[in-house]
Amino acid sequence: MTTVALAAAMTLAVIVTPALAENDSTVVRTQDGAVRGTVAGAVRTFGSIPFAAAPVGENRWRDPQPVTPWRGVRDATTPAPMCAQGAGLGQPPSQSEDCLYLNVTTPAGNAHKRRPVMVWIHGGSFTGGGASMYDARWLASKNDAVVVTVNYRLGVFGFFGYPGLAGSGTFGIADQQAALWWVQRNARAFGGDARNVTVFGESAGALSVCAQLASPRAAGLFAKAIIQSGPCGVDAPSPTEPGRFVHLWKPRAEVEQQGVGTLGCADLVCLRAQPVEKLLTVHDQFSSPAYDTAVLPIDPVVAQRTGRMHRVPTMVGTTHDEMTLFVPDAFPQPVPDAAYRATLGALFGADADKVAARYPVNGNGDARDEIATLLTDKSWSCTATVTRTELDRHARVSGYEFADQDVPMFFPGRQPFPGGYRAFHASELPLLFDFGVPLTAGQRELSDYMVTAWGRFARTGDPGWRADVQSLVAGAAGPADFEKDHKCDFWGSL
C-alpha cells in the first residue's frame, strides 16, 4: 500500500458518516467535532471533551483560547485528567497542565423535551480537585437532566498574578466561563436546554459560583445557581492580626505583587519556561481569585452587598459542622481546657472573653470541638445567612443545612476528632454524587430526597420546601432553627 493510500485509509477509518452519528447514541456532534462516549445502564457519559485550547507554552497564564476543531470522532470514553496539583485530602497529585476538559452525563434514553443542564464546579481550595471525581449518574438519571462537570486551572496555574499580565489572578475563573460558553453552544447536542442552565459548586466551587454571579462576562450563561459550603463572604482568622478575619478574595494589585520574584525569575519569559514540577513548589501560594480585573471587576462580597450580582434564583447551603474537617489540621494536637482562652485570644483578640462565655468548654479535656463549633458558626453558618439575606433582596433564595451526623469520613488519613466529625465540610457530597461511600438505608432515602430537590431546583428554581432553611437529616428533613442554633445574633453583635 502506498503512503498516500495508507493515509487515505486511516482518514476514512476515523471519519463518521452522518448516518452513523445519527444512529449511534454513543456519538454526539459538538460544534468542534464528534465525540464518542459510553452507554452504561441508565446514563450516557462523555469524558475529556476539550472546551479550550491546552494552556501550555505561550498559553500558560493566558485567558482560555478556542479549541481547534477536529475531524472524525474523538474518543470520549475516559474521564478528564486532573489539572496540575499536589496531593491533598485523598486526591492524587497531577502534573497535567493540559487539562481544560469537561465531562457530560445524560440519561441514556432520548429526550422528549429539552433537559435542564447542571454545570458542576468542583472544590479543593482553588488548589486541588477535578471534574472526574464526581460521578453524576444520580443527578442525571433521576432528574432527566444533563450534568456537566468541568476542570479549571488551579493554584499557580489558575490564580497567579504578575504586573502587566492580562488576566492576572483570574485564569481559573475565566476557564469556568469558557466551559459555560461551551455549554451554551453544545447543550442542545446532548439533549439539554441552553436557556435553563444551573451552575453549582461546593467549597471553592461555591465561591466560584459567587464569582460568576458577580462577573459581567457571565451574563446570560446560567439561569440558576447553587452555593454549597462556600458563602461569598466566608472568612478565616488573619495570620498576623488577632481579632481580624479576612475574606478569600484579593485585589489584583496584591496578587500581581505576590508574583514578583517567583522562583527567582525576573520576567514572564523565565516563568513560562519553568517545568510544571517546579511551579508546583509554589502552587499553594496562589489560591485567591483576584478582583479589579476584566473577568471579576468587583469583590464578590461587595457585589452581593450592593446587588451587583446576576439576579437569578439561588440556593445557599452549608453543613452543620463545617470546621471539624479543618480544625485538626490547624490544631493537630489536643487543646487542653487550660489553653482554650489563650487560643481564643489569638483568634479574636479583645472579643475573646465574650466568645468564651458563649462557647464554654464541655469538660472533655480537648477544646478543639468547641473551636470547630464556634468557627463554623462565625465563618460559615452566619456568613451563609448574610449571603441569603443580601441575595434575597433581588431574587428568590432557598436555603438548606446538611446536618446528618453519621456520614462516614471519606477523606483518608483523618485522625479521631473529639465528639466525631459529624456533618463535616463536604459531607453532603456522597449523597449527591456516587462516591462509593457506604450509606445507611436512611441516608439513601435522604440522598434520593436531595437529588430530587437539586433537580427540581434546576428545572424550576424551587427545591420544593417552604422553610427558609431546610435541615437535611436522614429520616428527619424539615425546617431548621438555623440562626438561633448558630448564635448569629451574637456574631452579628461583635
N, C-alpha and C positions, 0 to 999 in steps of 0.2 A: 504494500500500500504506500502511495506517495505521501510526502509530508502534507501537501495540500489536501489530499483525500482524508488523511487521518484527522487533520484539523476540522474538516467539514463534518466528519462522523462524530467527533467529540462535541461540536456545536449542536448538532441535531439531537444528541443524547441528552442535553440539558435544557433544550427549549421545550416548553409545554405548549401544546396547541390549545386554542381557546376551548375546544370541545372537551379536552381532558380536564382543564381547570374548572369548567362548569360542572362536570360530573363527579369530581373528586372532592369530597368535603374536607380533606386534609390540605387542600391547596386554596390559598386566598391571594388575590391580586391586590397588592398595595400600590400606591402611586409611584413607588420607587422600583417595584418589581414583584414577582410572585414569590410566595413563601409556602413551604410545606411543613405542616405541623403534625400532631398526633391526635388520634381519637382514642380515648380510654374511658369506657363506661359512659357516664352522663356528660362528660365535658370534652371539648377540643382544647388543646394547648399549643401555643406557638411561642418559641423561645428565641432569644438572641436576634431580635429584629432591630436593625440599626435605625435610630431616629436622628442621628447627627454623624458627621464625619469623625474619624478617630482623632481625639485631641492630643496628638503627638507631634513632635518636631516643632514647626512654626505654629501649630495649632495648640500647643501647650500654653495655658493662660491666655486663651482667646475665646471669645463667645462662640457657642456651638455653630459649626458650619454645615451646609447642606450635604446630605448623603449623595454619593454618585450612584445613579440608578444602575441596576444590573439586568442582564438578560438571563433567560431561563428561570429555573426555580431555585431559590435559596433554601438551604436546609435550615429549618426552624424547629428541629426536634430536640435540641439541647437547650438548657436554660442559659440565661445571660451570665457572663462571668462577673465576679465581684470587682468593683473598682479598687485601685491600689489602696492598701491599708495594712496596718499591723494587726496582730491578733488581739481579740478583746471580747469578753463576755461570751466565750464559746464560739466566736466567729473565727474562721481560719484566716491567716494572712493572705494577701494577694499583691502581686506586682503588675497587675494588668492595668496599664494606663489606657489602652484601647478598650473602653468599657461602656460606651454610650449606646446601650441596647435596652430593649424592654421585652416583657413577656405579656402574652394575651391569653386569657382563659375565657371560653364561651361555652354555653350549653351545646351539646352535641347535635341536637335537633335543629331543624330550620326555624327561623324566627317568623312568627305570624305577624308581628309588628316590630317596629324598631325598639331595641332593648336599651334600657338605661346603661350608661357607661360609668364605671367606678375606677378612678385612677389613684393608685396607692403610691405614696411616697414613704419610703422606709425610714426608720430611725437609726440611731447609732452615734449620737453626739456630734454629728456632722463630720465624723472621722472614720466611721465604720458602717457595716451592714451592706445589704444588697437586695435587689429585687427578687432574686431567686430563692431567698429564704422563706418566701410567703406563698404557700400553696393555696390558691384562691378558689378551689373547686366548690366549696360550700357556698360562698357568696355568689358564684356564677350560676350554679345549677339550681339552688333553692330559690333564687330571685329572678331567674330568667334574665340575667344581666351579663354584660361584657365587663371583665375586670382586667385592667392593665396595671402591671407593676413595673416601676421604672428605676433605672440606675441614674446616678448623678455623681459628678466628681466630688471627692471628699478631701478634707484636710488641706494639705499644702497644694494639692492639685485643684481643689474647688474653691478655696476661700483665701488664697494667697493674694497679697497686695504689694504694689511697688509704685513709687512715684512715676506718674506719666503712663502707667499701664492701663489701657482701656479695659473696663470690666473688673477692676481690682475688687476683690472680696466678694464677688457675686457670681462666679462662673458656675457653681453648683446650682444656684437659683435659676440662672439662665438655662442650664441643662433641663431643669424641670419644665420650664416654659417651652423649650423645644419639643419635649415629649408631649406636652399638652397640645401644641400645634400639630404634631403628628397625629394625635387622636382626632383632631378636627378634620384632618384630611383623609383619614383612613377608617374612622369608626364604622361608616356605612358598609365597607367591605366585609366587616366581621359581624354584621347584623346590628350594630349599635346606632344610637341616635346622638349625633354630634351636638344637638341642641339640649341634651339632657345629660350633662357630664357632672359627676360629683368628684371633687378632689378631696382625698382624705389621707391622713397620716398620723403616726404616733411618735411621740418624743421629738427628736429633731425633724421627723416628717411632719408632725403637727405644727412646729414652729415654721417649717417651710410653707405650710398652708397659710399661716399668718402672713408670711412674706408675699405669697401670691395674692392674698386678699388686699394687700397694700400696694401692689405693683400695678401702675397704669398699663404696663405692657401685657398684663394678664387679662385685660378686659375682654369679655366675651368667650374666654377659653373654658369656663366652667359655670354651672348654674347653681351649684350647691357645694357646701364644704363641711367637713367633719374634722374637728381638732381633738385628738386623743392624747391626753397626758403631755400637753405642751402648750398651755395657755400663753398668749402672746407676751405677757409681762412676767413670765416665770423668772425668778431671780435666785441668786445664791450669795452667801456671805462674801464680802470683799476680802481678799487675802491680805490686804495691807491696812484696812481701816476698820477696826472693831465697831460694830453697830451699823455699818453701812452694807446694804445689799445691792448688788448690781445686776442689770439685765444682760442678756446674752449679746444683743446687737451692739455693733461698734460703728462709729463714724468712719467713712472711707479714709480720711487723712490718717487716723490712728492705725488702721490696717496697713496702709501703704508704708508708713514709717516702720512698722513692725517688720516689713520685708527687707528693709535695707540691711545689707551685710550678711544676708542668709548664706550659710555655708561658705563664708568668706568671699563670695562673689561681688564684683564691683559693678556688674551690669546684668541685664536680662540675657544677653548672649551667653554669658557664662552659666547662668542658671538653667537656661534651656538645654545646655549641653550636659547637665548633670544626669546621671542614671537614676532610674526610679528608686533603687535601693538606697541611694544616698539621700534623696529627698525625703524618704520615709523616716530618716532620723530626726527630722524636724516636723513631721506630719501633724502631730497633735498640737503644735503651737498655733495652727491656723484653723480654728474651729468656730469662728464667729462671723456670720454673714455681715457685710457692710451695708450701711445706708449712705445717703448723699451720693447715690450712683444712678446711672441711667435705668438700670433694672429696678432698683429699690430707692427711689428718691427720698423717702421719709422713713424714720424709725417706726416700725410697726406698732410699737406701744403708743406713740403719738397719733398715728393714723387711726388706731382703734378708739382713742380717747376723743378725737375730733371728728370722727365719722368719715374720714377719708379712706374708706375701705369699700371694696365691691359689695354691694348690698344684696346679698343672696342668703337664702335660708342656711343656717349654720347650726351644727350640733357640737357642743363643747362638753367634754367629759374628762374625768380623772379616775385614778384608782384610790381606794380609801387609805392605803398605806404606802404611798409612792416612795418615801425615803428609806424604807427598810432595805431596798436594794443597794443604796448608795452609802449609807452610814457606815457599814462595815469596812468599806474601802477608805473612808476618811478617818475612821477610828478602828483600826484592826485589832486593838486590844480592848478589853472591858474598861469602861469608865467608872471608877468607884463612885459611890454616892458622895463621898467627901470631895471629889474633884468636879462635881456637877456644876456648882456655882461658878467656879473659875472658867469652866468650859463655856458656860453661858455668857460670861463676861467677854470672852474672846469673840463670841458671835454677835452679841447685842449691845456691848458697851454699857452705857448708862441705864438701859432698859432691862438689864439682866435680872434685877430683883423682881420686877413686875412679871417677867416671863417665868421665873422660878416659882412665884406664888401661884400662877395659873397652871403650871405643869410641875407639881411636886413629884419627887422620886417615889417609886412604888415599893421600895424596900427589897428589891431582888438583888441588890448589890452591883448592878450594872446599869448605868443610866443611859446606855445607847438607845434603848427602846423609847425613852422619853424624848431624847434628841430627835429620833426619827419622827415621832408623832408631831412635835412642835414645828419641825421644819416642813413636814408635809402640810400642816395647816397653813403656815405662814407663806411658803413659797409656791405651793401648788394649788391647794384647795381654794383658799380665799382669793388667790390670783385668778383662778378659773371663774369664781363668782364675779370678779371685776370684768373679765372678758365677756361673760354672758350679759352682764348688765349694760356694758357700753355698746356691744353689738346689737342688743335688743332695741336700742333707740331707733334703729334704721332698718331692721329686717327681722324676720321670725327666727328665734333662737330656741333650741331644745337643749336639755342638759341630762347628763347621766353620771352616776358614780358606780364603778365596778367595785363591789365590796365583798365578793366571795373570798372567804379566809383560807380556803383549802386547796387552791390550785397548786399542783406540785411545782417546786422550784426547778425550772428547766434550764437555767444558766448553770453550766458545770463549775465545779470547784468552789462553791459557796460554803462558807463555814457556818455552823449553827449561830442563830441570832436570838437574843433573849425575847421570849414570847412568840417566836416564829416570824417568818417573813410576811405572813398574812396576805393581804391584797396588794402585793408589791408592784412597783413600776413595771409595766408591760405584761402584767399577769392576765389581762383580758385577751391578749393576742391568740393564745391557743384555742379560744372559744370562737374566734372569727376565722382563723386560718388553720389548716390542718398541719400542725407541728408534730403530730405523732405523740403528743403528750397524753398519758392515760387520764381520762376524765371519769368521774363517777356518773351514775345514771342521772342524778340531779343536775350535774354540770352539763351533761349532754343535752338535757332539756333546756337549760339556760342558754347553751350555745345555739340551739335552734331558735330560741326567742330573740337572741341578739342578732343572729344572722338575718332573720326576718325583719327586725327593726331597722337594721342598717340598709337592707334592700328596699324597704318601704320608704325610708328617708330619701334614698337615691331616686326613687321613682316619683315621689310626691312632695318631698320637703318636710314630711311629718313622720317621726318614728313610730307613732301610734300610742304614745302615753300623754296624759294630760298634766302630769306633775312638772313643776319647774325643773326638778332634778329627780330622775328615776334611779332608785337604788337597784343594782343588778346583783342578786344573790340567788344561788341555787335554791329553788323551792320557795323563795320569798321576795320576788321582784315587786317593787312598789315605791311609793313616794319616799324620798329621803328628807330628813330634817337637817339639811346639809350645812347651812350657815351656823346653826347652833352647835352641831356636832363638832365642827372645826373651829369654833370660837372666833368667827370672822369679825364680830363686833369688837372683840379685844384687839385683834391685829389691826383693824382699821383705826383704832384709837391711838396707836403708837406713832 
